[in-house]
Amino acid sequence: MTITIVGHGYVGLVSACVFADFGNKVWVIGHSPEKLQRLKNGDPIIYEPGLAEMLKKNLKAGRLIFTESYDEAVKESSVVFITVGTPPKKDGSADLIAVFHVAQNIAKNLGDKFTVVSCKSTVPVGTNLDVEKILNKNKSKKATIAVASCPEFLREGSAISDTVTPDRVVIGSNDKKAIEILLELHSTFPGKRVVTNLPSAELIKYASNSMLAVKISFANLISFYCEQTGADVEMVLDAVGMDKRIGRVFMYPGIGYGGSCFPKDVQALTDTGKNLAIDVSMLEAVEKINHHARKLFVDKVLKHVGGKTIAIWGLAFKPDTDDIRFAPSVYIIERLLKEGFSVKAYDAAAMSNVRKIISDPKLTLVDEPYLALAGADALLVLTEWNEFKELNVQNVKKLLNSPMLFDGRNMYDPEKMKTDGFTYFGIGRN
Ligand code: UGA
């Protein structure tokens, strides 16, 4: 099949590479000539394990074409996916300007064959119907279209495997032919098929991300109880998760969720709920607890650390990405700098992104984890990169002014840390 993907961020580029890898011809439309040139050269721009190889392979095979122009791409395509950003506005609602702008461009370039237009960007319930109105208003008479919602569930860091082996493929449309075409396009993908109407598909994406955020905030809420009572949050959640109705996955406490999805999607669902006069206090609590988790972590550092130099390992909002959008590390560093600390930090991928937003000279970024430790009064671990899992205890103790470790992701065993001579602070593990 020939398809077009508008946008080449995480969802757009990964989907494009995977669809191309499965034998489809994929046009990718962008608006920055510089970025398009990099993509044509095989540089994926974003950091994602395995993506560069897949991009190069499919460029070479001629199945991936990057362009600024809608003309040829849209005319030739059976399906056009919109995968542009929907960032949060100040009031928490999703900014849909880019989606609607792209819809207009698609409409003006439709050929005379039936085309399915589908938002893969996370968009509030009702957005695809607005897209349909824009398409109908701007298209030529001979063009026939149907809209569909085809949400994507990939995670940064494991985006390719998530896309290649999804748990489910959700297709929402009020048009039978659109559903048939999308089922055919996804026929090579494993996973269950969920064929439904437009609003259900749109809501499935928000409900999924919000449910995952609920699990994380619940784990963090329990960790607050543990901190005050002497209970161990990992033991508590292990036992809770043994109940098959609950499960343990995605219920790990820490310094809270970040990234470009959960913070924005919980806020957008809250906003939609308010517009519908629904009581959204549960979603508001999820966000509040998420913020409280990182605040409490810094409070603990301020209470216990004697000196004024801090070492940080991990800046990305999660391992295997360079993304720092809504990352707890940004809040933590900014607060420490405000409190007069000097910070020396290391991350395997995200340092240049942090430097773009924090220019304070009291933040030093170093090329190796152990370089951050010399002369620091405590080590804070904020992202669970694999390279931090095995601590060189002797080196860490020798380099730090005092052997104090704040573990924002519960990576280490408190008993072992104690035996190794550390003053150790985990999350909810007294
Ligand atoms: C999330 C969803 O997991 C994807 O299914 C979805 O497609 C994506 O958003 C999206 O909407 O595009 P992502 O944000 O890439 O994916 O990363 P996650 O692995 O979900 O982690 C999000 C945050 O939650 C990270 O900061 C992570 O550290 C935190 N987290 C995760 C916890 O604090 N505890 C956990 O148990 C799990």
Residues whose N, C-alpha, C, O or C-beta is under 5 A from the ligand:
A	BS01	UGA	E152 F153 L154 R155 E156 I216 F250 M251 Y252 G254 G256 Y257 G258 G259 C261 F262 F317 K318
